[in-house]
Amino acid sequence: MRLGAAIVGDLRKVLADEVRAGERAAMTAIRAETERVKVELRRQVTTAFSGNARGIANAWRSMIFPRSGQSLRPAGLVFTKVPNVIDAFDRGALIRTKGGRKFLAIPTGFNAARGRRGRGERGMRVTPAQMVASGQAFLRPFKSGRGFVWCLPLRQGEGAGRRRRTRLVAGGVTEVGTANRKGREAWARGLLEQGMVPMFLLLPQVKLAKRLDVRGAAERGLRRLPGRFVAAWERESGRAA
């Protein structure tokens, strides 16, 4: 018995077409999986920190290489523009004081300009230096003895606006509690009765909770990639059912 085999068509063209299909499939798979990993990492941030961290979530970016054309060996890069923040919550970092200082000064929500913290001291209503310069700041120890609440005395300023809302002035330095809120007047009176507002928490160190899993997102993407590549190649070569 003899068996005969023959190649139908131009072998070089068939192989070239297959390579081009593989290149397109590889680029498609890398592009799709890179985007999926980026979306997962953004979702991790918004889930861990709610909507207040949208800027940190959107700092996750991605790039595909080569930037143009096709390749059988493409690469996808997912990176963040705030690596220190991501690394701290990915590791669950322990933050300690430096330069011989005894305490970290952590601004409270009362001490955040426009109701949220900004970058560095620009986001604070009052800086630690202004607290000292006011001559009115005082400490209240935690029951645990681990640190202090750094406060300023409160007084009522003149009413403002058509509704003559209560203005709260901390230590004569800044107005606090200006955000619109339900039951604002009752909230303001409650603070006035306490006679003080916490501006900073003073702690020797802070242990951040691990809230992100960057490595896990990357490993899940790598496990999905081969299957995505094979499926894309079958579609590109016309073998998909």
N, C-alpha and C positions, 0 to 999 in steps of 0.2 A: 504494500500500500504506500502510495506517495501522497503527500499533502503539499499543496502549493499556496503561496501567499504573495500578495502584491499590494503595493501602496497606490491608492487611487488619488490622483492629484499631485500638487507640488508639495513635497515634504517640507521644504524650507519655509514655504508660505504658511503651511499648517502650524509648524512650530512657532513661527513669528506671531501668528494670530493668537496662539495659546499664551505666549509670553505677554503680549499686550493685554489679553484678558486678565492674566494674573496680576499685572501691574495695576490695572483699574480696580480689581478686587481688593488688592492690598491697601490701596489708598482709601477706598470706600470703608473698609473694615477699621482701619486706623482712625479715620476721621470720625466715624460713628462712635467708636469706643472711647476715644479721647473726650468727645462731647459728653458722653454718658457719665464718665468719671467726674468731669467738671461739674455737671449738674448734681451728682450725688454729693460732692463736697460742699457745694453751695447749700444744698438742702440740710446737710449736717449742721452747718452754722446757723441757719434760720431756725432749725428745730431746737438747737441747744440754747440759743439766745433770743428767740422770738424775733419779731419784726424790727427791734432796735438795732439788730446787727446786719441790716441789709447791705450797708456799705462794705462790711467785712466779707459778707458772702459774695458780693459782686467783684471783690478783689481777686477771686479765683479766675484765672484766664487760661487760654490754651493756644497752642501753635502746632501746626503740622509741617513736617519736613519730608521732601523738598517743598519749598513754598510755591513752586509752580511745576507743571509737568507731572509725569508718572514715574513710579519706581516700584520694584519688587521688594525694596528694603526701606519702606517709609518709617517715620518715627512720629510719635505724638508726645507733646510736652504739656503738662498741666502744672501751673505755678501760681503762687499768690503774691500780691504786691504788699502784703503785710505779714511777712514770714515769721517775725518775732511773736506776733499775737497768736498765729496758728500753732507755732511750735510750743508755746506755753500751755495752751489748752489741749494739745495733742499728747504732751508728756505728763500733764498735771504738775506743772513746775512749782517749785518752792521759791518764793521771792523773798529775799532778805535785804536788810539795809546795807548801805555801803558808806565808806569814808568815815567810819567811826560813829555814825548816827545811831541813835537808839530805836527810832521808830519810823515806820512808813506813814506818810500822811495821805490818807485815802479820802477824797472828797465825797460827801454824801449827795443825795439827790437835791437837797436844799441849796447846795453850793455848786450847782451846774447851770451855766448860762443857757437860757432858753429851754430849760427843763431837761437838757441832756449834756453829757460830758463831751468836751471837744478834745482837741489834740493839745496835750501839755497844759500849761497854765492858761492858755488862751480860752479854754473851755470852762474855766472856773469863774465864779462871781468874785470870790475872795481867795487870794493866794496865802500860803503859810506866812510869807513875809508881811503881808497886810494884817494878818491876824495878830502877829507880834507887835506891829507898829500901832495898832489900835489901842493897845493897853487895856483892853476890856475882855480879852479871851480868857477862858478858864477851863479847867479840866474836870471831867467827871469819870471816875474809874469804873471799869467793867466789874461786875460781881465776880467774875472769874479771876480778876487780878492780872489778866494778860495784856491789858492796854487801857486806853482812855478814849473818851469822847471829847473832842475839842469844840467848845461851844462859844457862842456870842450871845449877849443879852438881847432880848427883843423889846421893842417899843412900838407903839402904834403911831403911824404917820398920819398926815392929813388925808381925808377921803379924796378919792380921785374918780373922775368919770361921772356920767349922769346918774349911775346907781350908787355913787359914793361908796364904793367898795372899801373894805378895810385894807390899809397898806401896812405891811410888816417890815420893819427896818431892823436889821441885825447890827447891833453895836454901833449904830450911826454910820456904818460903812457901806451897806448895800441893802436893797430891797429884796426880799425873798418871797416865795410863794405867790408869784404873779400869774402862774398858769391858770387858765379857766378850768373850773372843775365844779361838779355838782355839790351843793352844800358848802360852797367855798367860805361863806361868812362864818358858819359854825366851825369849820376847820380852822380858820384864822383865829377865832376867839379862843379855841382850845389851845393853840400854840401860845397865845398871849398869856393865858392862865399859867402855863408852865414857866413863862418868863425867859425862855432860852431856846435857841435853835442849834442843833448839831451841825457843824460845818465840816469837820474832818473826823475820821476814825484813826487813832494812832495805835499801830500794831507793830511788834518787833519783826514779824514775818507773816506771810500769807501763803497758804498752800492752795493752789488752784485745783479745782476738780477736773479730772480728765473728761472732756466733753466731746472730743473729736477722735476719729479713727482714720487718719490719712492713709496709713499703710494698708488697712483693710480694704479701702476703696480701690487702691491701686492693684492689690492682689486679685480682687474680684474682676476687675477689668482685664487683667492678663489671662485669667481662666476663661473668660468669655471670648477672647479674641480669636483663637483658632477656629472655633465653630462659626463665628461671624465671617472669617476669611473664606472658609470652604464654601459656605452658602453663597457669598458674593461671587466667588469664582465660577460656581456652577451657573449662576444667573448670567454672568458676563460671557461665558462660553456657549450658552444656549443649552446646557445639559439639565437645567432645572426643570422639574416636572411641571 
